[in-house]
Amino acid sequence: MKKILIASFDMEVGGVERSLVSMLENFDYREYAVDLMLYRQQGDFLNLVSNKANLLGEIPQYATFRKSIGEVFKDKQYSIGLSRFFSKINAVLTGEIKRIAEPGYYQMQLMWKYALPFLPKIAKEYDVAISYLWPHYFVAEKVKAKKKIAWIHTDFSKVETDIKLDLKMWRNFDYIVAVSEACKTSFLNKYSELENKVIVIENITSPEFIREMANKIVHNPMIEDNRFKILTVARLSHAKGIDNAVKALKILKEKGYHDIAWYVVGYGGDETRIKEMIKESKLEDSFILLGKQTNPYPFMKEADLYVQPSRYEGKAVTVGEAQILSKPVMITNYTTAKSQVKDGIDGYITELSIEGIADGTEKLYKDSKLRDNLVENCKNTNFSNRPELKKLYNILN
């Protein structure tokens, strides 16, 4: 039986974490003994992790990556605390000089680079070690394994990173798994010398589980709302474009569309700013933040339209889930959009701009025939992709 290690940060509510839950649920435990290493054992999805996977004990030094700098010092992890502090200062200054919209990715790279000397190695040796979430320094530097695999879930052409630093880390891996063909292409546009390492394995989805969860009873204000209901499930962050959705709804209201309500399931660092935008736009009664929800599917079930207003994506898990629930889906034309939906068949791709989101929403609001066609095509599509796991087994062996 092969010994496998899978490493990730935590099990907070998110698309990557949901895809990890699905993969662990569908793993072949007769062939593989799976250890799961979470840097911090927290998150609402923790109780969804298959009990067939062996959850390793939390290691204090790695738990710091999901704590504030203040908490790290309070825990007396002074060396890691200082490395975190200097990485933040460096990233903020670099972000201002280079005008980087989202310097957080660069900060994470530096955080790991500076902290590496203070992080312990794992004693056990594995046949295969999988790092499920970037940055992959833990598996690259601190795990002994015959084979190493790293996952990529985002569009790397849109992410500002130190390429030299990343390449040094990527070279420790035998395979790099992209979650879509477009995700692979955007990655290789940035790291062309890694072409022989990159393969595509899509996120594992379970239509039966999603449909079952959609019928669970939760407190859901959408049920009583008779307006045209839009839903987005996403982190409240720059990448997901929720700020653009607020501006798009404002345009629609100014055009006289007063019976549209836009609901958002999710949480994140941009929450305060988005709440301020909603208030400034006088949209408190129609752009509604539902916060963190461990089960977003009953909300999807009630939506008339699912919208993903992202600036960039690898492959949005939530879009596939909305399609499984036979919802008309609209996404912005981010770089990997065409690998996400078939435009005009099982989804609609609109221009990636505030006006594009407003125009696309208006079109789908008015064109019930188009919405019905999208729904019908989703109903007639089998979204189960368990065979994707065979690709993983091929490289594990």
Disulfide bonds with the S-S distance in Angstrom:
none
